[in-house]
């Protein structure tokens, strides 16, 4: 399943960003908002934002968004640490 949003041209023109950055910035904003509302997990939000774990964690910190850290994230971190 895929979803395409239609944003009116007047809104796109009002966004104070270079045209080539608008798509990516909107994805970042949507990912942060959905994560902050606990509607997406960290992994899915970072996938939507098209960022790696570190980059998305940095983005959350810049936006002063509290990172949700539960048993799933703990297991991921432990699995990662075991591979090191």
Gaussian input, Z-matrix of N, CA and C with variables (Angstrom, degrees):
# hf/3-21g

backbone

0 1
 N
 C     1     B1
 C     2     B2     1     A1
 N     3     B3     2     A2     1     D1
 C     4     B4     3     A3     2     D2
 C     5     B5     4     A4     3     D3
 N     6     B6     5     A5     4     D4
 C     7     B7     6     A6     5     D5
 C     8     B8     7     A7     6     D6
 N     9     B9     8     A8     7     D7
 C    10    B10     9     A9     8     D8
 C    11    B11    10    A10     9     D9
 N    12    B12    11    A11    10    D10
 C    13    B13    12    A12    11    D11
 C    14    B14    13    A13    12    D12
 N    15    B15    14    A14    13    D13
 C    16    B16    15    A15    14    D14
 C    17    B17    16    A16    15    D15
 N    18    B18    17    A17    16    D16
 C    19    B19    18    A18    17    D17
 C    20    B20    19    A19    18    D18
 N    21    B21    20    A20    19    D19
 C    22    B22    21    A21    20    D20
 C    23    B23    22    A22    21    D21
 N    24    B24    23    A23    22    D22
 C    25    B25    24    A24    23    D23
 C    26    B26    25    A25    24    D24
 N    27    B27    26    A26    25    D25
 C    28    B28    27    A27    26    D26
 C    29    B29    28    A28    27    D27
 N    30    B30    29    A29    28    D28
 C    31    B31    30    A30    29    D29
 C    32    B32    31    A31    30    D30
 N    33    B33    32    A32    31    D31
 C    34    B34    33    A33    32    D32
 C    35    B35    34    A34    33    D33
 N    36    B36    35    A35    34    D34
 C    37    B37    36    A36    35    D35
 C    38    B38    37    A37    36    D36
 N    39    B39    38    A38    37    D37
 C    40    B40    39    A39    38    D38
 C    41    B41    40    A40    39    D39
 N    42    B42    41    A41    40    D40
 C    43    B43    42    A42    41    D41
 C    44    B44    43    A43    42    D42
 N    45    B45    44    A44    43    D43
 C    46    B46    45    A45    44    D44
 C    47    B47    46    A46    45    D45
 N    48    B48    47    A47    46    D46
 C    49    B49    48    A48    47    D47
 C    50    B50    49    A49    48    D48
 N    51    B51    50    A50    49    D49
 C    52    B52    51    A51    50    D50
 C    53    B53    52    A52    51    D51
 N    54    B54    53    A53    52    D52
 C    55    B55    54    A54    53    D53
 C    56    B56    55    A55    54    D54
 N    57    B57    56    A56    55    D55
 C    58    B58    57    A57    56    D56
 C    59    B59    58    A58    57    D57
 N    60    B60    59    A59    58    D58
 C    61    B61    60    A60    59    D59
 C    62    B62    61    A61    60    D60
 N    63    B63    62    A62    61    D61
 C    64    B64    63    A63    62    D62
 C    65    B65    64    A64    63    D63
 N    66    B66    65    A65    64    D64
 C    67    B67    66    A66    65    D65
 C    68    B68    67    A67    66    D66
 N    69    B69    68    A68    67    D67
 C    70    B70    69    A69    68    D68
 C    71    B71    70    A70    69    D69
 N    72    B72    71    A71    70    D70
 C    73    B73    72    A72    71    D71
 C    74    B74    73    A73    72    D72
 N    75    B75    74    A74    73    D73
 C    76    B76    75    A75    74    D74
 C    77    B77    76    A76    75    D75
 N    78    B78    77    A77    76    D76
 C    79    B79    78    A78    77    D77
 C    80    B80    79    A79    78    D78
 N    81    B81    80    A80    79    D79
 C    82    B82    81    A81    80    D80
 C    83    B83    82    A82    81    D81
 N    84    B84    83    A83    82    D82
 C    85    B85    84    A84    83    D83
 C    86    B86    85    A85    84    D84
 N    87    B87    86    A86    85    D85
 C    88    B88    87    A87    86    D86
 C    89    B89    88    A88    87    D87
 N    90    B90    89    A89    88    D88
 C    91    B91    90    A90    89    D89
 C    92    B92    91    A91    90    D90
 N    93    B93    92    A92    91    D91
 C    94    B94    93    A93    92    D92
 C    95    B95    94    A94    93    D93
 N    96    B96    95    A95    94    D94
 C    97    B97    96    A96    95    D95
 C    98    B98    97    A97    96    D96
 N    99    B99    98    A98    97    D97
 C   100   B100    99    A99    98    D98
 C   101   B101   100   A100    99    D99
 N   102   B102   101   A101   100   D100
 C   103   B103   102   A102   101   D101
 C   104   B104   103   A103   102   D102
 N   105   B105   104   A104   103   D103
 C   106   B106   105   A105   104   D104
 C   107   B107   106   A106   105   D105
 N   108   B108   107   A107   106   D106
 C   109   B109   108   A108   107   D107
 C   110   B110   109   A109   108   D108
 N   111   B111   110   A110   109   D109
 C   112   B112   111   A111   110   D110
 C   113   B113   112   A112   111   D111
 N   114   B114   113   A113   112   D112
 C   115   B115   114   A114   113   D113
 C   116   B116   115   A115   114   D114
 N   117   B117   116   A116   115   D115
 C   118   B118   117   A117   116   D116
 C   119   B119   118   A118   117   D117
 N   120   B120   119   A119   118   D118
 C   121   B121   120   A120   119   D119
 C   122   B122   121   A121   120   D120
 N   123   B123   122   A122   121   D121
 C   124   B124   123   A123   122   D122
 C   125   B125   124   A124   123   D123
 N   126   B126   125   A125   124   D124
 C   127   B127   126   A126   125   D125
 C   128   B128   127   A127   126   D126
 N   129   B129   128   A128   127   D127
 C   130   B130   129   A129   128   D128
 C   131   B131   130   A130   129   D129
 N   132   B132   131   A131   130   D130
 C   133   B133   132   A132   131   D131
 C   134   B134   133   A133   132   D132
 N   135   B135   134   A134   133   D133
 C   136   B136   135   A135   134   D134
 C   137   B137   136   A136   135   D135
 N   138   B138   137   A137   136   D136
 C   139   B139   138   A138   137   D137
 C   140   B140   139   A139   138   D138
 N   141   B141   140   A140   139   D139
 C   142   B142   141   A141   140   D140
 C   143   B143   142   A142   141   D141
 N   144   B144   143   A143   142   D142
 C   145   B145   144   A144   143   D143
 C   146   B146   145   A145   144   D144
 N   147   B147   146   A146   145   D145
 C   148   B148   147   A147   146   D146
 C   149   B149   148   A148   147   D147
 N   150   B150   149   A149   148   D148
 C   151   B151   150   A150   149   D149
 C   152   B152   151   A151   150   D150
 N   153   B153   152   A152   151   D151
 C   154   B154   153   A153   152   D152
 C   155   B155   154   A154   153   D153
 N   156   B156   155   A155   154   D154
 C   157   B157   156   A156   155   D155
 C   158   B158   157   A157   156   D156
 N   159   B159   158   A158   157   D157
 C   160   B160   159   A159   158   D158
 C   161   B161   160   A160   159   D159
 N   162   B162   161   A161   160   D160
 C   163   B163   162   A162   161   D161
 C   164   B164   163   A163   162   D162
 N   165   B165   164   A164   163   D163
 C   166   B166   165   A165   164   D164
 C   167   B167   166   A166   165   D165
 N   168   B168   167   A167   166   D166
 C   169   B169   168   A168   167   D167
 C   170   B170   169   A169   168   D168
 N   171   B171   170   A170   169   D169
 C   172   B172   171   A171   170   D170
 C   173   B173   172   A172   171   D171
 N   174   B174   173   A173   172   D172
 C   175   B175   174   A174   173   D173
 C   176   B176   175   A175   174   D174
 N   177   B177   176   A176   175   D175
 C   178   B178   177   A177   176   D176
 C   179   B179   178   A178   177   D177
 N   180   B180   179   A179   178   D178
 C   181   B181   180   A180   179   D179
 C   182   B182   181   A181   180   D180
 N   183   B183   182   A182   181   D181
 C   184   B184   183   A183   182   D182
 C   185   B185   184   A184   183   D183
 N   186   B186   185   A185   184   D184
 C   187   B187   186   A186   185   D185
 C   188   B188   187   A187   186   D186
 N   189   B189   188   A188   187   D187
 C   190   B190   189   A189   188   D188
 C   191   B191   190   A190   189   D189
 N   192   B192   191   A191   190   D190
 C   193   B193   192   A192   191   D191
 C   194   B194   193   A193   192   D192
 N   195   B195   194   A194   193   D193
 C   196   B196   195   A195   194   D194
 C   197   B197   196   A196   195   D195
 N   198   B198   197   A197   196   D196
 C   199   B199   198   A198   197   D197
 C   200   B200   199   A199   198   D198
 N   201   B201   200   A200   199   D199
 C   202   B202   201   A201   200   D200
 C   203   B203   202   A202   201   D201
 N   204   B204   203   A203   202   D202
 C   205   B205   204   A204   203   D203
 C   206   B206   205   A205   204   D204
 N   207   B207   206   A206   205   D205
 C   208   B208   207   A207   206   D206
 C   209   B209   208   A208   207   D207
 N   210   B210   209   A209   208   D208
 C   211   B211   210   A210   209   D209
 C   212   B212   211   A211   210   D210
 N   213   B213   212   A212   211   D211
 C   214   B214   213   A213   212   D212
 C   215   B215   214   A214   213   D213
 N   216   B216   215   A215   214   D214
 C   217   B217   216   A216   215   D215
 C   218   B218   217   A217   216   D216
 N   219   B219   218   A218   217   D217
 C   220   B220   219   A219   218   D218
 C   221   B221   220   A220   219   D219
 N   222   B222   221   A221   220   D220
 C   223   B223   222   A222   221   D221
 C   224   B224   223   A223   222   D222
 N   225   B225   224   A224   223   D223
 C   226   B226   225   A225   224   D224
 C   227   B227   226   A226   225   D225
 N   228   B228   227   A227   226   D226
 C   229   B229   228   A228   227   D227
 C   230   B230   229   A229   228   D228
 N   231   B231   230   A230   229   D229
 C   232   B232   231   A231   230   D230
 C   233   B233   232   A232   231   D231
 N   234   B234   233   A233   232   D232
 C   235   B235   234   A234   233   D233
 C   236   B236   235   A235   234   D234
 N   237   B237   236   A236   235   D235
 C   238   B238   237   A237   236   D236
 C   239   B239   238   A238   237   D237
 N   240   B240   239   A239   238   D238
 C   241   B241   240   A240   239   D239
 C   242   B242   241   A241   240   D240
 N   243   B243   242   A242   241   D241
 C   244   B244   243   A243   242   D242
 C   245   B245   244   A244   243   D243
 N   246   B246   245   A245   244   D244
 C   247   B247   246   A246   245   D245
 C   248   B248   247   A247   246   D246
 N   249   B249   248   A248   247   D247
 C   250   B250   249   A249   248   D248
 C   251   B251   250   A250   249   D249

   B1=1.4478
   B2=1.5219
   B3=1.2856
   B4=1.4570
   B5=1.5198
   B6=1.3246
   B7=1.4582
   B8=1.5081
   B9=1.2999
   B10=1.4634
   B11=1.5179
   B12=1.3296
   B13=1.4552
   B14=1.5201
   B15=1.3098
   B16=1.4536
   B17=1.5235
   B18=1.3233
   B19=1.4607
   B20=1.5224
   B21=1.3184
   B22=1.4718
   B23=1.5344
   B24=1.3073
   B25=1.4625
   B26=1.5268
   B27=1.3317
   B28=1.4653
   B29=1.5255
   B30=1.3272
   B31=1.4713
   B32=1.5235
   B33=1.3112
   B34=1.4679
   B35=1.5213
   B36=1.3171
   B37=1.4603
   B38=1.5204
   B39=1.3386
   B40=1.4648
   B41=1.5235
   B42=1.3269
   B43=1.4685
   B44=1.5242
   B45=1.3035
   B46=1.4682
   B47=1.5235
   B48=1.2969
   B49=1.4575
   B50=1.5202
   B51=1.3400
   B52=1.4695
   B53=1.5344
   B54=1.2991
   B55=1.4678
   B56=1.5248
   B57=1.3270
   B58=1.4635
   B59=1.5357
   B60=1.3354
   B61=1.4734
   B62=1.5222
   B63=1.3090
   B64=1.4693
   B65=1.5242
   B66=1.3156
   B67=1.4686
   B68=1.5293
   B69=1.3301
   B70=1.4652
   B71=1.5273
   B72=1.3111
   B73=1.4658
   B74=1.5272
   B75=1.3270
   B76=1.4643
   B77=1.5291
   B78=1.3200
   B79=1.4693
   B80=1.5252
   B81=1.3390
   B82=1.4642
   B83=1.5293
   B84=1.3278
   B85=1.4609
   B86=1.5178
   B87=1.3179
   B88=1.4594
   B89=1.5239
   B90=1.3123
   B91=1.4655
   B92=1.5294
   B93=1.3198
   B94=1.4700
   B95=1.5268
   B96=1.3269
   B97=1.4641
   B98=1.5232
   B99=1.3241
   B100=1.4639
   B101=1.5200
   B102=1.3220
   B103=1.4633
   B104=1.5331
   B105=1.3213
   B106=1.4678
   B107=1.5284
   B108=1.3190
   B109=1.4594
   B110=1.5230
   B111=1.3268
   B112=1.4652
   B113=1.5293
   B114=1.3293
   B115=1.4575
   B116=1.5223
   B117=1.3342
   B118=1.4618
   B119=1.5155
   B120=1.3231
   B121=1.4652
   B122=1.5257
   B123=1.3140
   B124=1.4591
   B125=1.5278
   B126=1.3299
   B127=1.4605
   B128=1.5108
   B129=1.3208
   B130=1.4613
   B131=1.5255
   B132=1.3162
   B133=1.4689
   B134=1.5225
   B135=1.3175
   B136=1.4589
   B137=1.5215
   B138=1.3373
   B139=1.4625
   B140=1.5359
   B141=1.3322
   B142=1.4604
   B143=1.5273
   B144=1.3220
   B145=1.4637
   B146=1.5238
   B147=1.3350
   B148=1.4660
   B149=1.5250
   B150=1.3400
   B151=1.4651
   B152=1.5248
   B153=1.3333
   B154=1.4535
   B155=1.5303
   B156=1.3310
   B157=1.4750
   B158=1.5197
   B159=1.3146
   B160=1.4559
   B161=1.5279
   B162=1.3275
   B163=1.4665
   B164=1.5282
   B165=1.3376
   B166=1.4615
   B167=1.5268
   B168=1.3196
   B169=1.4638
   B170=1.5231
   B171=1.3274
   B172=1.4696
   B173=1.5322
   B174=1.3195
   B175=1.4640
   B176=1.5263
   B177=1.3272
   B178=1.4627
   B179=1.5272
   B180=1.3166
   B181=1.4704
   B182=1.5260
   B183=1.3277
   B184=1.4683
   B185=1.5217
   B186=1.3197
   B187=1.4633
   B188=1.5259
   B189=1.3324
   B190=1.4703
   B191=1.5276
   B192=1.3257
   B193=1.4592
   B194=1.5235
   B195=1.3054
   B196=1.4629
   B197=1.5219
   B198=1.3137
   B199=1.4604
   B200=1.5150
   B201=1.3390
   B202=1.4637
   B203=1.5250
   B204=1.2896
   B205=1.4535
   B206=1.5141
   B207=1.3224
   B208=1.4545
   B209=1.5136
   B210=1.3090
   B211=1.4664
   B212=1.5318
   B213=1.3327
   B214=1.4631
   B215=1.5309
   B216=1.3180
   B217=1.4679
   B218=1.5244
   B219=1.3282
   B220=1.4714
   B221=1.5213
   B222=1.3283
   B223=1.4631
   B224=1.5297
   B225=1.3285
   B226=1.4719
   B227=1.5201
   B228=1.3311
   B229=1.4665
   B230=1.5309
   B231=1.3235
   B232=1.4658
   B233=1.5287
   B234=1.3186
   B235=1.4671
   B236=1.5258
   B237=1.3138
   B238=1.4503
   B239=1.5312
   B240=1.3233
   B241=1.4612
   B242=1.5261
   B243=1.3138
   B244=1.4726
   B245=1.5204
   B246=1.3349
   B247=1.4716
   B248=1.5173
   B249=1.3109
   B250=1.4635
   B251=1.4963
   A1=108.77
   A2=115.44
   A3=122.02
   A4=107.90
   A5=115.92
   A6=121.16
   A7=109.09
   A8=115.61
   A9=120.87
   A10=107.35
   A11=116.37
   A12=121.27
   A13=109.67
   A14=114.97
   A15=120.57
   A16=108.35
   A17=115.69
   A18=121.60
   A19=107.36
   A20=116.70
   A21=119.23
   A22=111.88
   A23=114.54
   A24=121.11
   A25=111.83
   A26=117.03
   A27=119.82
   A28=111.43
   A29=117.20
   A30=121.19
   A31=109.55
   A32=116.80
   A33=120.34
   A34=111.38
   A35=116.81
   A36=120.35
   A37=112.01
   A38=116.77
   A39=120.59
   A40=112.71
   A41=117.19
   A42=120.35
   A43=108.24
   A44=115.62
   A45=121.47
   A46=112.22
   A47=114.34
   A48=121.88
   A49=108.57
   A50=116.68
   A51=118.24
   A52=108.91
   A53=116.13
   A54=121.88
   A55=112.90
   A56=117.45
   A57=120.96
   A58=113.11
   A59=118.37
   A60=121.22
   A61=113.53
   A62=118.08
   A63=121.05
   A64=112.18
   A65=117.97
   A66=121.54
   A67=111.02
   A68=116.06
   A69=120.17
   A70=111.30
   A71=117.72
   A72=120.76
   A73=111.42
   A74=116.90
   A75=119.32
   A76=111.27
   A77=116.76
   A78=119.59
   A79=110.88
   A80=116.97
   A81=120.87
   A82=110.35
   A83=116.12
   A84=120.44
   A85=111.60
   A86=116.39
   A87=120.63
   A88=110.56
   A89=117.08
   A90=120.99
   A91=111.12
   A92=117.60
   A93=121.12
   A94=110.13
   A95=117.30
   A96=120.83
   A97=111.51
   A98=117.55
   A99=120.39
   A100=111.51
   A101=117.03
   A102=120.78
   A103=110.59
   A104=116.80
   A105=121.36
   A106=111.41
   A107=116.74
   A108=121.00
   A109=112.16
   A110=116.34
   A111=123.29
   A112=111.90
   A113=116.11
   A114=121.35
   A115=111.43
   A116=116.31
   A117=122.42
   A118=108.97
   A119=115.81
   A120=120.49
   A121=108.75
   A122=115.75
   A123=120.89
   A124=110.23
   A125=116.36
   A126=120.66
   A127=112.96
   A128=116.92
   A129=120.28
   A130=111.15
   A131=117.29
   A132=120.20
   A133=110.68
   A134=117.37
   A135=119.45
   A136=111.01
   A137=116.64
   A138=120.45
   A139=109.91
   A140=116.53
   A141=120.78
   A142=110.84
   A143=116.42
   A144=121.40
   A145=112.23
   A146=116.79
   A147=122.84
   A148=111.21
   A149=114.51
   A150=121.34
   A151=109.21
   A152=116.36
   A153=118.94
   A154=109.06
   A155=116.25
   A156=120.51
   A157=112.27
   A158=116.10
   A159=120.31
   A160=110.84
   A161=116.46
   A162=120.62
   A163=111.00
   A164=116.78
   A165=119.15
   A166=110.42
   A167=117.53
   A168=120.54
   A169=111.22
   A170=115.98
   A171=120.56
   A172=110.79
   A173=116.45
   A174=120.44
   A175=110.51
   A176=117.13
   A177=120.30
   A178=110.71
   A179=116.82
   A180=120.70
   A181=110.74
   A182=116.84
   A183=120.44
   A184=111.38
   A185=116.67
   A186=121.58
   A187=112.06
   A188=116.32
   A189=122.06
   A190=111.20
   A191=115.16
   A192=122.19
   A193=108.34
   A194=116.16
   A195=121.34
   A196=109.02
   A197=115.28
   A198=120.24
   A199=109.50
   A200=115.89
   A201=121.66
   A202=106.65
   A203=116.17
   A204=118.91
   A205=108.23
   A206=114.96
   A207=120.46
   A208=111.31
   A209=115.51
   A210=120.74
   A211=111.52
   A212=117.70
   A213=120.10
   A214=110.54
   A215=116.59
   A216=120.57
   A217=111.27
   A218=116.17
   A219=119.97
   A220=110.39
   A221=116.86
   A222=120.50
   A223=111.23
   A224=116.93
   A225=120.55
   A226=110.78
   A227=116.29
   A228=120.33
   A229=111.39
   A230=116.93
   A231=120.00
   A232=110.97
   A233=116.96
   A234=120.48
   A235=110.33
   A236=116.73
   A237=120.92
   A238=110.87
   A239=116.61
   A240=121.13
   A241=110.93
   A242=117.43
   A243=120.54
   A244=112.41
   A245=116.34
   A246=120.22
   A247=111.49
   A248=117.40
   A249=120.81
   A250=111.74
   D1=140.73
   D2=178.51
   D3=-135.92
   D4=149.58
   D5=-179.89
   D6=-127.95
   D7=133.75
   D8=177.87
   D9=-118.88
   D10=126.50
   D11=179.61
   D12=-96.86
   D13=142.82
   D14=176.63
   D15=-105.07
   D16=118.16
   D17=179.91
   D18=-111.51
   D19=124.00
   D20=-178.43
   D21=-56.12
   D22=144.38
   D23=-179.34
   D24=-55.97
   D25=-37.22
   D26=-179.74
   D27=-62.85
   D28=-33.81
   D29=177.44
   D30=-70.78
   D31=-46.08
   D32=179.74
   D33=-59.41
   D34=-39.78
   D35=178.81
   D36=-69.28
   D37=-26.90
   D38=-178.67
   D39=-79.87
   D40=-17.64
   D41=179.59
   D42=-71.31
   D43=125.55
   D44=-175.04
   D45=-86.87
   D46=62.51
   D47=177.62
   D48=-140.15
   D49=155.05
   D50=172.28
   D51=-60.84
   D52=144.27
   D53=-175.83
   D54=-52.07
   D55=-39.48
   D56=-176.77
   D57=-69.87
   D58=-14.42
   D59=-180.00
   D60=-98.87
   D61=-12.90
   D62=-172.92
   D63=-60.10
   D64=-48.82
   D65=-177.73
   D66=-56.06
   D67=-51.23
   D68=-177.36
   D69=-65.09
   D70=-41.29
   D71=-179.51
   D72=-65.57
   D73=-37.79
   D74=177.00
   D75=-66.09
   D76=-37.55
   D77=175.36
   D78=-63.03
   D79=-41.81
   D80=178.31
   D81=-61.36
   D82=-46.62
   D83=-178.63
   D84=-62.00
   D85=-43.93
   D86=179.62
   D87=-64.55
   D88=-43.98
   D89=-179.82
   D90=-61.64
   D91=-45.74
   D92=179.76
   D93=-63.78
   D94=-44.71
   D95=-178.48
   D96=-62.93
   D97=-45.22
   D98=-179.82
   D99=-67.28
   D100=-37.07
   D101=177.08
   D102=-66.41
   D103=-45.59
   D104=-178.15
   D105=-61.00
   D106=-32.14
   D107=179.20
   D108=-87.97
   D109=5.00
   D110=-179.77
   D111=61.92
   D112=32.62
   D113=177.52
   D114=-95.56
   D115=-17.89
   D116=174.11
   D117=-133.11
   D118=144.82
   D119=174.10
   D120=-71.20
   D121=167.44
   D122=177.40
   D123=-57.27
   D124=-46.55
   D125=-177.39
   D126=-62.52
   D127=-43.50
   D128=-179.89
   D129=-72.23
   D130=-35.80
   D131=177.90
   D132=-65.98
   D133=-42.79
   D134=178.97
   D135=-68.34
   D136=-31.33
   D137=175.07
   D138=-64.95
   D139=-44.27
   D140=177.20
   D141=-61.51
   D142=-40.41
   D143=-179.99
   D144=-75.06
   D145=-9.38
   D146=-178.14
   D147=58.37
   D148=48.56
   D149=-178.76
   D150=-131.16
   D151=157.05
   D152=172.96
   D153=-81.16
   D154=174.93
   D155=-176.11
   D156=-56.99
   D157=-46.27
   D158=-177.36
   D159=-63.29
   D160=-47.46
   D161=-178.24
   D162=-61.14
   D163=-43.95
   D164=-178.47
   D165=-68.95
   D166=-37.33
   D167=174.98
   D168=-60.27
   D169=-40.48
   D170=177.24
   D171=-64.85
   D172=-41.43
   D173=178.91
   D174=-62.04
   D175=-43.16
   D176=177.68
   D177=-61.32
   D178=-41.50
   D179=179.26
   D180=-63.83
   D181=-42.10
   D182=178.79
   D183=-62.12
   D184=-32.79
   D185=-178.55
   D186=-91.28
   D187=4.52
   D188=-179.14
   D189=55.73
   D190=40.67
   D191=178.65
   D192=-99.04
   D193=123.16
   D194=-178.86
   D195=-67.29
   D196=132.50
   D197=179.06
   D198=-83.28
   D199=129.36
   D200=176.25
   D201=-79.32
   D202=130.10
   D203=-178.18
   D204=-133.33
   D205=104.97
   D206=-177.92
   D207=-118.98
   D208=-165.59
   D209=-175.97
   D210=-64.67
   D211=-34.11
   D212=179.08
   D213=-63.92
   D214=-44.83
   D215=178.46
   D216=-65.69
   D217=-38.73
   D218=177.45
   D219=-61.16
   D220=-45.26
   D221=179.40
   D222=-62.24
   D223=-41.14
   D224=177.31
   D225=-61.12
   D226=-44.82
   D227=-179.30
   D228=-65.90
   D229=-40.66
   D230=178.85
   D231=-65.85
   D232=-41.62
   D233=177.80
   D234=-62.35
   D235=-41.53
   D236=177.97
   D237=-63.66
   D238=-43.60
   D239=-178.58
   D240=-65.04
   D241=-35.32
   D242=179.47
   D243=-66.47
   D244=-28.43
   D245=-179.79
   D246=-76.15
   D247=-18.51
   D248=-177.01
   D249=-74.38

